Amino acid sequence: MAQTTLLINTLKKTLKLHGKTYADVAVGLGLSEASVKRLFADESFSLQRLDQVCQLLGLEISDLTALMQAQSAQLHQLSAEQEAELTTDLTLLLITVCVLNKWSMAQIVEYYEITDAECIQKLAQLDRLKIIELLPANRIKLLVAPNFGWLDNGPIQQFFQQKIGQEFFQKRFNFDDESLLVLNGMLSSQSNGEFQRKLKRIAREFEAMNTEDASLPLEHRKGFTLVLAMRNWRYGLFKPLLKPNK
């Protein structure tokens, strides 16, 4: 991940730790809240703006950089072998997803048919993988970095792609909290690149909201899966109809 993204993620986390909201930042910068949200979403801070936000927190930019470096020491990705270990054990994978979403052990065993002993065993396995630290009284300390992600085309992504292909699109998207958009068009390389960047920004916003909502009671949150995909439409459906050399 680019240094700018790491720095902005660190800033957002530090604001939250200090009890500061986008509205507070807007007042401090003399901007609208919508403008502040765009600054964070677009990662378009000038050095002066960044310094002003740090001053709201009683920090120097060098302090923020030090915090970023400390967070960078956290786990960003697993190895392919470690991901494969998760995919061979569905219970372990389920518990992994739960802890990444800030669930406690009590919440896991309350919602799923998993015994305390089995849950502790799986949590100990995640402790060995350095995803969590299993603390006394079976408390869970998450060790992954804010930008933790699965390997591109690694075992976890392949596993979920297979499940998505089998289950995700089998039912209609009829409920108010569901949405399916299918768009076809012809874009230039420049427009395609710009839209790809927008998709990545949406993904960052989704993750930021997921992090912010982690402090809410579990009954106020529901699990959602977001699929963002874009590719040349000739990859499969129309390929048999192409003329040679096209």
Accessible surface in RSA format (square Angstrom, percent):
REM  Atomic radii and reference values for relative SASA: ProtOr
REM  Chains: A
REM  Algorithm: Lee & Richards
REM  Probe-radius: 1.40
REM  Slices: 20
REM RES _ NUM      All-atoms   Total-Side   Main-Chain    Non-polar    All polar
REM                ABS   REL    ABS   REL    ABS   REL    ABS   REL    ABS   REL
RES MET A   1   117.73  61.0  39.71  26.3  78.02 185.8  56.08  47.7  61.65  81.7
RES ALA A   2    67.80  62.3  47.95  74.0  19.85  45.2  59.98  84.5   7.83  20.7
RES GLN A   3   117.40  65.6 112.88  82.5   4.52  10.8  61.03 129.9  56.37  42.7
RES THR A   4    71.21  50.6  66.53  67.4   4.68  11.2  33.14  44.5  38.07  57.6
RES THR A   5    11.37   8.1  11.37  11.5   0.00   0.0   1.27   1.7  10.10  15.3
RES LEU A   6    24.42  13.6  23.77  17.0   0.65   1.6  23.77  16.7   0.65   1.7
RES LEU A   7    31.13  17.3  31.13  22.3   0.00   0.0  31.13  21.9   0.00   0.0
RES ILE A   8     4.77   2.7   4.77   3.6   0.00   0.0   4.77   3.4   0.00   0.0
RES ASN A   9    29.48  20.3  25.99  25.1   3.49   8.4   7.49  18.0  22.00  21.3
RES THR A  10     1.82   1.3   1.82   1.8   0.00   0.0   0.00   0.0   1.82   2.8
RES LEU A  11     0.00   0.0   0.00   0.0   0.00   0.0   0.00   0.0   0.00   0.0
RES LYS A  12    44.56  21.7  37.74  23.2   6.82  16.2  22.91  20.6  21.65  23.1
RES LYS A  13    81.79  39.9  75.49  46.3   6.30  15.0  54.36  48.9  27.43  29.2
RES THR A  14     5.29   3.8   5.25   5.3   0.04   0.1   2.84   3.8   2.44   3.7
RES LEU A  15     5.57   3.1   5.57   4.0   0.00   0.0   5.57   3.9   0.00   0.0
RES LYS A  16    92.32  45.0  76.94  47.2  15.38  36.6  73.19  65.9  19.13  20.4
RES LEU A  17   137.57  76.6 102.65  73.4  34.92  87.8 106.16  74.6  31.41  84.5
RES HIS A  18    92.61  50.6  64.88  45.1  27.73  70.9  55.03  56.7  37.58  43.7
RES GLY A  19    59.75  73.7   0.00   N/A  59.75  73.7  36.34  99.7  23.41  52.4
RES LYS A  20    81.12  39.6  71.42  43.8   9.69  23.1  19.05  17.1  62.06  66.1
RES THR A  21    76.01  54.1  70.13  71.1   5.88  14.0  72.09  96.8   3.92   5.9
RES TYR A  22    50.42  23.5  46.44  26.4   3.98  10.4  37.63  28.3  12.79  15.8
RES ALA A  23    42.28  38.9  40.57  62.6   1.71   3.9  41.73  58.8   0.56   1.5
RES ASP A  24    59.03  41.3  52.28  52.0   6.74  15.9  11.01  25.9  48.02  47.9
RES VAL A  25     1.05   0.7   1.05   1.0   0.00   0.0   1.05   0.9   0.00   0.0
RES ALA A  26     6.26   5.8   6.00   9.3   0.26   0.6   6.00   8.5   0.26   0.7
RES VAL A  27   127.06  83.6 106.01  96.0  21.04  50.7 112.70  97.9  14.36  38.9
RES GLY A  28    40.39  49.8   0.00   N/A  40.39  49.8  12.46  34.2  27.94  62.6
RES LEU A  29    16.40   9.1   0.66   0.5  15.74  39.6   3.17   2.2  13.23  35.6
RES GLY A  30    67.93  83.8   0.00   N/A  67.93  83.8  37.28 102.3  30.66  68.7
RES LEU A  31    52.99  29.5  35.36  25.3  17.64  44.3  41.74  29.3  11.25  30.3
RES SER A  32    63.50  53.7  47.25  63.1  16.24  37.4  51.41 109.5  12.09  16.9
RES GLU A  33    75.64  43.4  69.46  52.5   6.19  14.7  20.75  40.1  54.89  44.8
RES ALA A  34    54.38  50.0  47.56  73.4   6.82  15.5  50.72  71.4   3.66   9.7
RES SER A  35    28.06  23.7  26.16  34.9   1.90   4.4  10.10  21.5  17.96  25.2
RES VAL A  36     0.06   0.0   0.06   0.1   0.00   0.0   0.06   0.1   0.00   0.0
RES LYS A  37   104.14  50.8 101.01  62.0   3.13   7.5  49.03  44.1  55.11  58.7
RES ARG A  38   137.67  57.8 136.62  69.6   1.06   2.5  61.54  84.1  76.13  46.1
RES LEU A  39    27.09  15.1  26.64  19.1   0.45   1.1  26.85  18.9   0.24   0.7
RES PHE A  40     5.76   2.9   2.85   1.8   2.91   7.6   2.91   1.8   2.85   8.2
RES ALA A  41    21.59  19.8  13.42  20.7   8.17  18.6  20.84  29.4   0.74   2.0
RES ASP A  42    64.75  45.4  42.93  42.7  21.82  51.6  14.29  33.6  50.46  50.3
RES GLU A  43    34.43  19.8  19.71  14.9  14.72  35.0   4.18   8.1  30.25  24.7
RES SER A  44    63.71  53.8  39.60  52.8  24.11  55.5  42.61  90.7  21.11  29.6
RES PHE A  45    32.37  16.2   4.95   3.1  27.42  71.3   4.95   3.0  27.42  78.5
RES SER A  46    57.78  48.8  46.84  62.5  10.93  25.2  52.21 111.2   5.57   7.8
RES LEU A  47   133.19  74.2 121.88  87.2  11.31  28.4 124.06  87.1   9.13  24.6
RES GLN A  48   129.91  72.6 121.01  88.4   8.89  21.2  41.87  89.1  88.03  66.8
RES ARG A  49    71.76  30.1  71.76  36.6   0.00   0.0  10.06  13.7  61.70  37.4
RES LEU A  50    12.47   6.9  12.47   8.9   0.00   0.0  12.47   8.8   0.00   0.0
RES ASP A  51    43.20  30.3  43.20  43.0   0.00   0.0   9.73  22.9  33.47  33.4
RES GLN A  52    58.23  32.6  55.07  40.2   3.17   7.5  18.90  40.2  39.33  29.8
RES VAL A  53     0.00   0.0   0.00   0.0   0.00   0.0   0.00   0.0   0.00   0.0
RES CYS A  54     0.00   0.0   0.00   0.0   0.00   0.0   0.00   0.0   0.00   0.0
RES GLN A  55   116.72  65.3  96.25  70.3  20.47  48.7  35.19  74.9  81.53  61.8
RES LEU A  56    65.38  36.4  44.64  31.9  20.74  52.1  49.45  34.7  15.92  42.9
RES LEU A  57    14.03   7.8   0.00   0.0  14.03  35.3   3.76   2.6  10.27  27.6
RES GLY A  58    68.19  84.1   0.00   N/A  68.19  84.1  37.72 103.5  30.47  68.2
RES LEU A  59    35.89  20.0  30.50  21.8   5.39  13.6  32.21  22.6   3.68   9.9
RES GLU A  60   109.86  63.1 109.85  83.1   0.01   0.0  37.19  71.9  72.67  59.3
RES ILE A  61    42.67  24.3  41.06  30.6   1.61   3.9  41.06  29.6   1.61   4.4
RES SER A  62    79.41  67.1  65.53  87.5  13.89  32.0  53.64 114.2  25.78  36.1
RES ASP A  63    58.14  40.7  55.02  54.8   3.13   7.4  11.21  26.4  46.94  46.8
RES LEU A  64     0.00   0.0   0.00   0.0   0.00   0.0   0.00   0.0   0.00   0.0
RES THR A  65    43.23  30.7  43.23  43.8   0.00   0.0  33.06  44.4  10.17  15.4
RES ALA A  66    55.42  51.0  48.75  75.2   6.67  15.2  50.27  70.8   5.15  13.6
RES LEU A  67    71.27  39.7  70.88  50.7   0.39   1.0  70.97  49.8   0.30   0.8
RES MET A  68    14.09   7.3  13.68   9.1   0.41   1.0  13.47  11.5   0.62   0.8
RES GLN A  69   112.82  63.1 102.47  74.9  10.35  24.6  32.21  68.6  80.61  61.1
RES ALA A  70    66.68  61.3  46.72  72.1  19.96  45.4  57.13  80.5   9.55  25.3
RES GLN A  71    26.96  15.1  25.65  18.7   1.31   3.1  16.28  34.6  10.68   8.1
RES SER A  72    42.62  36.0  29.14  38.9  13.48  31.1  26.52  56.5  16.10  22.5
RES ALA A  73    91.84  84.4  50.47  77.9  41.37  94.1  62.51  88.0  29.33  77.7
RES GLN A  74    56.00  31.3  45.00  32.9  11.00  26.2  21.51  45.8  34.49  26.2
RES LEU A  75    44.11  24.6  35.23  25.2   8.87  22.3  40.74  28.6   3.36   9.1
RES HIS A  76    54.13  29.6  50.69  35.2   3.44   8.8  44.78  46.2   9.34  10.9
RES GLN A  77    84.52  47.3  69.94  51.1  14.57  34.7  18.89  40.2  65.63  49.8
RES LEU A  78     4.30   2.4   0.07   0.0   4.23  10.6   1.35   0.9   2.95   7.9
RES SER A  79    48.65  41.1  36.46  48.7  12.20  28.1  41.45  88.3   7.20  10.1
RES ALA A  80    47.24  43.4  42.83  66.1   4.41  10.0  43.14  60.8   4.10  10.9
RES GLU A  81   131.62  75.6 120.53  91.2  11.09  26.4  70.35 136.1  61.27  50.0
RES GLN A  82    53.86  30.1  53.23  38.9   0.63   1.5  13.34  28.4  40.52  30.7
RES GLU A  83     0.00   0.0   0.00   0.0   0.00   0.0   0.00   0.0   0.00   0.0
RES ALA A  84    38.45  35.4  38.18  58.9   0.27   0.6  38.45  54.2   0.00   0.0
RES GLU A  85    65.56  37.6  58.02  43.9   7.54  18.0  30.50  59.0  35.06  28.6
RES LEU A  86     0.00   0.0   0.00   0.0   0.00   0.0   0.00   0.0   0.00   0.0
RES THR A  87    30.52  21.7  15.29  15.5  15.23  36.3   5.53   7.4  25.00  37.8
RES THR A  88   116.21  82.7  76.54  77.6  39.67  94.5  71.73  96.3  44.48  67.2
RES ASP A  89    36.06  25.3  31.62  31.5   4.43  10.5  16.33  38.4  19.73  19.7
RES LEU A  90   129.18  71.9 120.64  86.3   8.54  21.5 121.61  85.4   7.56  20.4
RES THR A  91    36.64  26.1  33.27  33.7   3.37   8.0   4.26   5.7  32.37  48.9
RES LEU A  92     0.03   0.0   0.03   0.0   0.00   0.0   0.03   0.0   0.00   0.0
RES LEU A  93     5.05   2.8   5.05   3.6   0.00   0.0   5.05   3.5   0.00   0.0
RES LEU A  94    53.33  29.7  48.83  34.9   4.51  11.3  53.11  37.3   0.23   0.6
RES ILE A  95     0.00   0.0   0.00   0.0   0.00   0.0   0.00   0.0   0.00   0.0
RES THR A  96     0.01   0.0   0.01   0.0   0.00   0.0   0.01   0.0   0.00   0.0
RES VAL A  97    56.54  37.2  56.04  50.7   0.50   1.2  56.54  49.1   0.00   0.0
RES CYS A  98     5.71   4.3   3.85   4.3   1.86   4.4   1.86   4.7   3.85   4.1
RES VAL A  99     1.34   0.9   0.00   0.0   1.34   3.2   0.04   0.0   1.30   3.5
RES LEU A 100    37.38  20.8  23.70  17.0  13.68  34.4  23.70  16.6  13.68  36.8
RES ASN A 101    43.33  29.9  40.92  39.5   2.41   5.8   9.23  22.2  34.10  33.0
RES LYS A 102    97.56  47.6  73.78  45.3  23.78  56.6  53.63  48.3  43.93  46.8
RES TRP A 103    39.03  15.7  34.73  16.8   4.30  10.1  27.44  14.6  11.58  18.8
RES SER A 104    50.19  42.4  45.67  61.0   4.52  10.4  45.15  96.1   5.04   7.1
RES MET A 105    20.30  10.5  18.39  12.2   1.91   4.5  16.69  14.2   3.61   4.8
RES ALA A 106    69.00  63.4  60.14  92.8   8.85  20.1  64.18  90.4   4.81  12.8
RES GLN A 107    46.72  26.1  46.56  34.0   0.16   0.4  12.73  27.1  33.99  25.8
RES ILE A 108     0.00   0.0   0.00   0.0   0.00   0.0   0.00   0.0   0.00   0.0
RES VAL A 109    39.25  25.8  22.97  20.8  16.28  39.2  22.97  20.0  16.28  44.2
RES GLU A 110   133.67  76.7  98.34  74.4  35.33  84.1  42.32  81.9  91.34  74.6
RES TYR A 111   114.06  53.3  83.11  47.3  30.95  80.5  66.42  49.9  47.64  58.7
RES TYR A 112    83.21  38.8  72.87  41.5  10.34  26.9  46.95  35.3  36.26  44.7
RES GLU A 113   179.62 103.1 149.24 112.9  30.38  72.3  70.21 135.8 109.40  89.3
RES ILE A 114    16.82   9.6   7.49   5.6   9.33  22.5   8.51   6.1   8.31  22.6
RES THR A 115    89.33  63.5  81.62  82.7   7.71  18.4  83.38 112.0   5.95   9.0
RES ASP A 116    84.50  59.2  80.07  79.7   4.43  10.5  23.81  56.0  60.69  60.5
RES ALA A 117    76.33  70.2  63.32  97.7  13.01  29.6  69.08  97.3   7.25  19.2
RES GLU A 118    59.27  34.0  55.69  42.1   3.58   8.5  19.29  37.3  39.98  32.6
RES CYS A 119     0.00   0.0   0.00   0.0   0.00   0.0   0.00   0.0   0.00   0.0
RES ILE A 120    60.69  34.5  60.69  45.2   0.00   0.0  60.69  43.7   0.00   0.0
RES GLN A 121   111.06  62.1 103.88  75.9   7.18  17.1  35.76  76.1  75.30  57.1
RES LYS A 122    24.32  11.9  24.32  14.9   0.00   0.0   1.28   1.2  23.04  24.5
RES LEU A 123     0.00   0.0   0.00   0.0   0.00   0.0   0.00   0.0   0.00   0.0
RES ALA A 124    31.46  28.9  29.82  46.0   1.63   3.7  30.59  43.1   0.87   2.3
RES GLN A 125    29.50  16.5  29.46  21.5   0.05   0.1   2.34   5.0  27.16  20.6
RES LEU A 126     0.00   0.0   0.00   0.0   0.00   0.0   0.00   0.0   0.00   0.0
RES ASP A 127    42.16  29.5  41.33  41.1   0.83   2.0   5.79  13.6  36.37  36.3
RES ARG A 128   162.40  68.2 139.04  70.9  23.36  55.6  74.18 101.4  88.22  53.5
RES LEU A 129    14.48   8.1  12.69   9.1   1.78   4.5  12.93   9.1   1.55   4.2
RES LYS A 130   130.83  63.8 130.19  79.9   0.64   1.5  78.71  70.8  52.12  55.5
RES ILE A 131     0.17   0.1   0.17   0.1   0.00   0.0   0.17   0.1   0.00   0.0
RES ILE A 132     0.69   0.4   0.00   0.0   0.69   1.7   0.00   0.0   0.69   1.9
RES GLU A 133    69.30  39.8  68.89  52.1   0.41   1.0  18.83  36.4  50.47  41.2
RES LEU A 134    45.31  25.2  23.10  16.5  22.21  55.8  23.10  16.2  22.21  59.8
RES LEU A 135    41.94  23.4  37.03  26.5   4.91  12.3  38.13  26.8   3.81  10.2
RES PRO A 136   103.05  75.1  90.31  82.3  12.73  46.3 102.35  84.5   0.70   4.4
RES ALA A 137    93.62  86.1  48.05  74.1  45.57 103.7  65.18  91.8  28.44  75.3
RES ASN A 138    51.09  35.2  45.95  44.4   5.14  12.4   3.68   8.9  47.42  45.8
RES ARG A 139   135.36  56.8 129.93  66.2   5.42  12.9  67.16  91.8  68.20  41.3
RES ILE A 140    40.90  23.3   8.73   6.5  32.17  77.5   8.73   6.3  32.17  87.3
RES LYS A 141   107.33  52.4 103.29  63.4   4.05   9.6  56.46  50.8  50.87  54.2
RES LEU A 142    39.89  22.2  22.18  15.9  17.71  44.5  22.18  15.6  17.71  47.6
RES LEU A 143    47.18  26.3  45.33  32.4   1.85   4.7  45.76  32.1   1.42   3.8
RES VAL A 144    16.71  11.0   7.70   7.0   9.02  21.7   7.70   6.7   9.02  24.5
RES ALA A 145     2.71   2.5   0.46   0.7   2.25   5.1   0.46   0.6   2.25   6.0
RES PRO A 146    54.05  39.4  28.15  25.7  25.90  94.2  41.76  34.5  12.29  76.4
RES ASN A 147    32.13  22.2   9.73   9.4  22.40  53.9   9.03  21.7  23.10  22.3
RES PHE A 148    34.74  17.4  11.43   7.1  23.31  60.7  11.43   6.9  23.31  66.7
RES GLY A 149    27.35  33.7   0.00   N/A  27.35  33.7  26.71  73.3   0.64   1.4
RES TRP A 150    55.87  22.4  45.99  22.3   9.88  23.2  24.32  13.0  31.55  51.2
RES LEU A 151    42.21  23.5  42.21  30.2   0.00   0.0  42.21  29.6   0.00   0.0
RES ASP A 152   127.42  89.3 106.55 106.0  20.88  49.4  36.13  85.0  91.29  91.0
RES ASN A 153   101.63  70.1  92.28  89.2   9.36  22.5  27.51  66.2  74.13  71.6
RES GLY A 154     7.26   8.9   0.00   N/A   7.26   8.9   7.26  19.9   0.00   0.0
RES PRO A 155    33.50  24.4  26.16  23.8   7.34  26.7  31.11  25.7   2.39  14.8
RES ILE A 156     0.45   0.3   0.45   0.3   0.00   0.0   0.45   0.3   0.00   0.0
RES GLN A 157    57.08  31.9  53.53  39.1   3.55   8.4  18.03  38.4  39.04  29.6
RES GLN A 158    76.43  42.7  75.29  55.0   1.14   2.7  15.96  34.0  60.47  45.9
RES PHE A 159    37.59  18.8  34.57  21.4   3.03   7.9  37.16  22.5   0.43   1.2
RES PHE A 160    75.25  37.6  75.25  46.6   0.00   0.0  75.25  45.6   0.00   0.0
RES GLN A 161   101.19  56.6  92.01  67.2   9.18  21.9  38.34  81.6  62.85  47.7
RES GLN A 162   109.72  61.4 100.64  73.6   9.08  21.6  35.60  75.8  74.13  56.2
RES LYS A 163    82.55  40.3  81.80  50.2   0.76   1.8  36.07  32.5  46.48  49.5
RES ILE A 164    39.15  22.3  37.62  28.0   1.53   3.7  39.15  28.2   0.00   0.0
RES GLY A 165    61.18  75.4   0.00   N/A  61.18  75.4  33.86  92.9  27.31  61.2
RES GLN A 166    98.65  55.2  93.62  68.4   5.03  12.0  38.57  82.1  60.08  45.6
RES GLU A 167   108.63  62.4  96.91  73.3  11.72  27.9  35.23  68.1  73.41  59.9
RES PHE A 168    56.70  28.4  40.21  24.9  16.49  42.9  46.99  28.5   9.71  27.8
RES PHE A 169   104.00  52.0  80.02  49.6  23.98  62.4  80.74  49.0  23.25  66.6
RES GLN A 170   138.83  77.6  99.79  72.9  39.04  92.9  36.53  77.8 102.29  77.6
RES LYS A 171   170.03  83.0 162.37  99.6   7.66  18.2 109.78  98.8  60.25  64.2
RES ARG A 172   193.63  81.3 173.22  88.3  20.41  48.6  68.95  94.2 124.68  75.6
RES PHE A 173    57.00  28.5  28.92  17.9  28.09  73.1  29.17  17.7  27.83  79.6
RES ASN A 174   103.84  71.6  71.43  69.0  32.41  78.0  27.74  66.8  76.10  73.6
RES PHE A 175   145.36  72.7 137.24  85.0   8.11  21.1 140.19  85.0   5.17  14.8
RES ASP A 176   158.73 111.2 119.70 119.1  39.03  92.3  44.74 105.3 113.99 113.7
RES ASP A 177    69.01  48.3  43.45  43.2  25.56  60.4  36.65  86.3  32.36  32.3
RES GLU A 178    73.45  42.2  53.10  40.2  20.35  48.5  20.74  40.1  52.72  43.0
RES SER A 179    87.21  73.7  57.83  77.2  29.38  67.7  44.73  95.2  42.48  59.5
RES LEU A 180    89.59  49.9  62.38  44.6  27.20  68.4  63.89  44.9  25.69  69.1
RES LEU A 181   143.29  79.8 115.44  82.6  27.85  70.0 116.86  82.1  26.43  71.1
RES VAL A 182   115.01  75.7  84.60  76.6  30.41  73.3  87.42  76.0  27.59  74.8
RES LEU A 183   143.84  80.1 115.10  82.3  28.73  72.2 117.35  82.4  26.49  71.3
RES ASN A 184   117.90  81.3  78.67  76.0  39.23  94.5  20.08  48.3  97.81  94.5
RES GLY A 185    54.18  66.8   0.00   N/A  54.18  66.8  28.30  77.7  25.88  58.0
RES MET A 186   170.04  88.1 133.64  88.4  36.40  86.7 103.21  87.8  66.83  88.5
RES LEU A 187   102.26  56.9  64.68  46.3  37.58  94.5  68.83  48.3  33.43  90.0
RES SER A 188    65.97  55.7  48.19  64.3  17.78  41.0  53.67 114.3  12.30  17.2
RES SER A 189   105.15  88.9  84.84 113.2  20.31  46.8  49.03 104.4  56.12  78.6
RES GLN A 190   152.51  85.3 138.96 101.6  13.55  32.3  51.49 109.6 101.02  76.6
RES SER A 191    51.09  43.2  44.10  58.9   6.99  16.1  15.36  32.7  35.73  50.1
RES ASN A 192    54.09  37.3  54.09  52.3   0.00   0.0   9.72  23.4  44.37  42.9
RES GLY A 193    22.17  27.3   0.00   N/A  22.17  27.3  21.52  59.1   0.65   1.5
RES GLU A 194    70.83  40.7  70.83  53.6   0.00   0.0  33.13  64.1  37.70  30.8
RES PHE A 195    83.04  41.5  82.31  51.0   0.73   1.9  82.82  50.2   0.22   0.6
RES GLN A 196    58.46  32.7  58.30  42.6   0.16   0.4  18.89  40.2  39.57  30.0
RES ARG A 197   139.12  58.4 134.67  68.7   4.45  10.6  69.31  94.7  69.82  42.3
RES LYS A 198    78.95  38.5  78.70  48.3   0.25   0.6  45.76  41.2  33.18  35.3
RES LEU A 199    26.74  14.9  26.46  18.9   0.28   0.7  26.67  18.7   0.07   0.2
RES LYS A 200   132.70  64.7 129.31  79.3   3.40   8.1  76.07  68.5  56.64  60.3
RES ARG A 201    64.97  27.3  64.97  33.1   0.00   0.0   2.44   3.3  62.53  37.9
RES ILE A 202    81.73  46.5  81.38  60.6   0.35   0.9  81.38  58.6   0.35   1.0
RES ALA A 203    43.20  39.7  37.33  57.6   5.87  13.4  38.69  54.5   4.52  12.0
RES ARG A 204    78.11  32.8  70.81  36.1   7.30  17.4  36.49  49.9  41.62  25.2
RES GLU A 205    65.06  37.4  61.91  46.8   3.15   7.5  24.29  47.0  40.77  33.3
RES PHE A 206    83.71  41.9  79.78  49.4   3.93  10.2  82.19  49.8   1.52   4.4
RES GLU A 207    79.62  45.7  79.62  60.2   0.00   0.0  37.10  71.8  42.51  34.7
RES ALA A 208    21.71  20.0  13.52  20.9   8.18  18.6  21.07  29.7   0.64   1.7
RES MET A 209   119.11  61.7 118.64  78.5   0.47   1.1  88.10  74.9  31.02  41.1
RES ASN A 210    47.23  32.6  38.73  37.4   8.51  20.5  10.50  25.3  36.73  35.5
RES THR A 211    58.34  41.5  54.98  55.7   3.36   8.0  44.33  59.5  14.01  21.2
RES GLU A 212    81.76  46.9  74.29  56.2   7.46  17.8  26.72  51.7  55.04  44.9
RES ASP A 213    62.82  44.0  62.77  62.5   0.05   0.1   5.11  12.0  57.71  57.6
RES ALA A 214    18.65  17.1   7.95  12.3  10.70  24.3   8.12  11.4  10.53  27.9
RES SER A 215    90.00  76.1  50.73  67.7  39.27  90.5  46.94 100.0  43.06  60.3
RES LEU A 216    77.97  43.4  72.46  51.8   5.51  13.9  72.77  51.1   5.20  14.0
RES PRO A 217    63.86  46.5  51.63  47.1  12.22  44.4  63.69  52.6   0.16   1.0
RES LEU A 218    14.22   7.9  10.06   7.2   4.16  10.5  10.06   7.1   4.16  11.2
RES GLU A 219   128.91  74.0  97.11  73.5  31.80  75.7  50.69  98.0  78.23  63.9
RES HIS A 220   126.26  69.0  93.63  65.1  32.64  83.5  67.82  69.9  58.45  68.0
RES ARG A 221    47.69  20.0  29.95  15.3  17.74  42.2  24.34  33.3  23.34  14.1
RES LYS A 222   140.64  68.6 116.79  71.7  23.85  56.8  89.47  80.5  51.17  54.5
RES GLY A 223    81.87 101.0   0.00   N/A  81.87 101.0  43.90 120.5  37.97  85.0
RES PHE A 224   112.20  56.1  81.03  50.2  31.17  81.1  86.02  52.2  26.18  74.9
RES THR A 225    89.33  63.5  62.92  63.8  26.41  62.9  31.46  42.3  57.87  87.5
RES LEU A 226    81.84  45.6  53.75  38.5  28.09  70.6  55.03  38.7  26.81  72.1
RES VAL A 227    56.87  37.4  31.15  28.2  25.72  62.0  33.99  29.5  22.87  62.0
RES LEU A 228    70.59  39.3  37.40  26.8  33.19  83.4  39.29  27.6  31.29  84.2
RES ALA A 229    89.74  82.5  51.56  79.6  38.18  86.9  58.18  81.9  31.56  83.6
RES MET A 230    68.99  35.7  36.96  24.5  32.02  76.2  43.54  37.0  25.44  33.7
RES ARG A 231   165.82  69.6 132.86  67.7  32.96  78.5  50.62  69.2 115.19  69.8
RES ASN A 232    90.69  62.5  71.55  69.1  19.14  46.1  40.81  98.2  49.88  48.2
RES TRP A 233   109.02  43.7  99.91  48.4   9.11  21.4  84.58  45.1  24.44  39.6
RES ARG A 234    98.64  41.4  96.31  49.1   2.33   5.6  23.86  32.6  74.78  45.3
RES TYR A 235   133.76  62.4 106.33  60.5  27.43  71.4  70.33  52.9  63.42  78.2
RES GLY A 236    31.92  39.4   0.00   N/A  31.92  39.4  23.55  64.6   8.37  18.7
RES LEU A 237   141.19  78.6 116.85  83.6  24.34  61.2 124.69  87.6  16.50  44.4
RES PHE A 238    94.46  47.3  94.16  58.3   0.30   0.8  94.16  57.1   0.30   0.8
RES LYS A 239   128.62  62.7 122.05  74.9   6.57  15.6  65.99  59.4  62.64  66.7
RES PRO A 240   114.97  83.8  74.94  68.3  40.03 145.5  87.63  72.4  27.34 169.9
RES LEU A 241   145.50  81.0 116.18  83.1  29.32  73.7 121.04  85.0  24.45  65.8
RES LEU A 242    63.75  35.5  41.85  29.9  21.91  55.1  43.73  30.7  20.02  53.9
RES LYS A 243   151.67  74.0 143.91  88.3   7.76  18.5  88.59  79.7  63.08  67.2
RES PRO A 244   115.47  84.2  96.10  87.6  19.37  70.4 107.86  89.1   7.62  47.3
RES ASN A 245   162.46 112.0 111.10 107.4  51.35 123.7  41.11  98.9 121.35 117.3
RES LYS A 246   153.76  75.0 111.45  68.4  42.31 100.7  68.57  61.7  85.19  90.7
END  Absolute sums over single chains surface
CHAIN  1 A    16580.7      13327.2       3253.4       9461.1       7119.6
END  Absolute sums over all chains
TOTAL         16580.7      13327.2       3253.4       9461.1       7119.6
